[in-house]
Structures are given as structure tokens and as C-alpha cells.
Amino acid sequence: MSDKITDKDAAHIAALSRLKLSGEETMMFRKQLSDILLYIEKLNELDTKDIAPTSHILPMKNVYREDHTEQPLDREAALSNAPDKTERFYKVAKIIE
């Protein structure tokens, strides 16, 4: 089987990925991508007609805790450990010029 990815394709994918590849790296990248596509073609040959789709190979259960309402912190408690604050707010450095 021949390579599925051309040098032009590999260069385009590298540019989209913001990768600067040497000629040797482009050839290696092209070969790796082609191998991946060939492997996918091989997987597509498998008969999966009677296989149920799954998102996990193991049974999953919900591991989240129950939600409980609580009283929020009062302003003084919330601001008590702030390194810099005004009367009612956290004071942060200006980030917009």
C-alpha cells in the first residue's frame, strides 16, 4: 500500500498545527500519518455489526456527591485572607491597558 499523505498534505497539517518541520521531520510525520490512516482502514475491515456501541469498556457509575445547600460565607469571612482588599471587594492588579 502506498502512503496516504503527500508531502503537501504533511506540510499543510504542520502549518495548521503551527509546527516548523525540517525536510526529514516532514517525511517522518508523513509516514506516521499514513501509517495511522492505513491502520484505520484495517480496523474498518472488521465486522462490528453485532457489537453494541460503548463509551467505556468497564461499567461506569456516577461518582458525584449529592448537592446540599449551605449558607454562603459572609463578606468579612470571604475577604479575611485576601492579600489586598477594599471595604467590600478583592483588590486585583489592573490587566487591561
GIMO-V277497 format. One record per run of one state. SS is the DSSP state (H for helix, E for strand, - for the rest). FROM is the first residue (numbers start at 0). LEN is the number of residues. If there is no record, write none. Layout:
SS&FROM&LEN  SS&FROM&LEN
//
This chain:
-&0&6  H&6&10  -&16&6  H&22&22  -&44&30  H&74&5  -&79&5  E&84&1  -&85&4  E&89&1  -&90&7
//
